[in-house]
Amino acid sequence: MKILIICTGNACRSQMAEGFLKKFKPEWEVFSAGTFPASAVTAKAIRAMKEIGIDISGNHPKNVEEFISQSFDYVITVCDNAKEACPVFLGNVQHRLHMGFEDPGNAIGSDEFILNEHRRVRDEIAKKFSDFAEQFPSTQGYRKSWE
């Protein structure tokens, strides 16, 4: 199974989703990218994922153009379509899905409040991507170690 997860900046939500799918299904090829990639994965996304044992600190935002000539079983967009336009991937795709999540980077308030928003969105991503992964038999299995 080959999966591409797309959002605008590839700095938070798509990086979290990539981290979860790689943990749930290590045998899958999972990538993430953005239409307007940020300069780095956000520190709060890295921290929120590290708290549950998933290290995305070595990841970096990638441009979706890097993947345009590749084929994917699934391309999944994770933008909150109420507030932003999700990118459309024009490559060869078997299935397209949209799982919208709020951008915790838009949260306003104290550092603790913003970190809690990252945790909340992280947990929403974990649930939706766990449900997605459970649809497919796995040769290696997985467990929800973040719970």
N, C-alpha and C positions, 0 to 999 in steps of 0.2 A: 504494500500500500504506500502510495506517495501522496503527500498532503502539503499544500501551500496555504498558509494563513496570512491574510492581508488586512492591513488597516492603513491609515494615512501616514503616521510617523514611524511605525515599527519600533517604538520606544517603550511600550508598556503592555497593552492588552494582547497584541499578537505575540509578543515575546513570552508573556505568561502562558498563553495557550500552547505555544511551541514547547515550552518547558514541561507542561502537564502531559501533552501527548507523547513526548519522548520518554517520560517516566512510565506512563500507562502502557505504551506499546513500543518498547525499545527496538523491535524488529522493523518498525515502519520508518520510512524516510520522511522526516518532517522539517519543513522550512517555514520561515516567516519573512515578510517583506512589506514595504510601504510605498505608496505612490510619491510621497514627499518625505523621504527618510530623515529623521532627526540626526543629530550628531552623535548621540549616545543613548543607550538604554538608561531610563531614569533610575536614580539612586533608590527611590522609594519602591519601585517595582522590584529591583534587585533585593532590597531588604525584605519586602513582603514575601517573596518566594523563598529566600534563604531561611526565613522563620519556620517554614514547613519542610525544609530539607531539599529544596530544588535550587541549584546554583545556576543562575543565568548571567553571572557577572562577566563571563567571557564572551557573551553575545554582543553583536553590534548590529545596528540598523542596516538593512539592505534595501536596495531599490528593486521594485518589482520587475523592472526591465531586465535584470539579471536572469530571470526565470522564464521570460516570454517564449523562448524557443523550446522549453521543456513541456512534457506531458504530465498531467497529474490525475490521480483518481478523484481527489476532492480539492476544490479551492473553497476556503471558508473565509468570509469577511466577518470582522468583529467590531466594526464601527457601530456607534449608536446612531442609527439612521434618523432619529428625531432631531439630532443636532448637527450632523455632518454627512456629507455624501460619501458613501462607500465606493471604493474603486472597483472597476470592472477589469477582470483579468481576461485578456484576449487569446491566451494560449490554448492548447489542446487540453480540454477538461472533460472528464467523464461526468462529474457531479459538481454542482455549485450549491453552497449553503450559506445562509446568513445567520449569524448568532450575534445580535447587537448587545453591546455592553457600554455603559457610561464611561467616559474618559475621566479617571480619577485625577489626572493632571489638571483638570478644570476646576477642581475643588478649591474653595476659598475658606481660609480659616487658619487656625494654629497648625504647627507642624504635626502635632499629634492627631488632629482632626483629619488632615490630608493623608497621613499614614493609615489611619483607620479606613478612609475611603479606598485606598489601595488594597487593604485587606479585604474589604467587603467585595470589591470587584474581583479580586483574586479568587475568593470563595465562590462567586457566581460562575466564573470561568471554569473553575475546577468541577463544579456540578455539571454544567452543560457538556464539557468535554469528556467527563467521565461517562455520562450517559451516551455520548456519541461513540466512545471507544468500546463500551460494553456491547454494542451491536455486532461486533466482529469477533469471532473466535480468535484466541491468541495462543501461539505456540509457547510463549513464555509466561503468560499470565501477568497480572498486576494486582496490586492492592492499594487501597486508598490510605496511604500512610500519613496524609496530612490531617486526617480526622482524629 
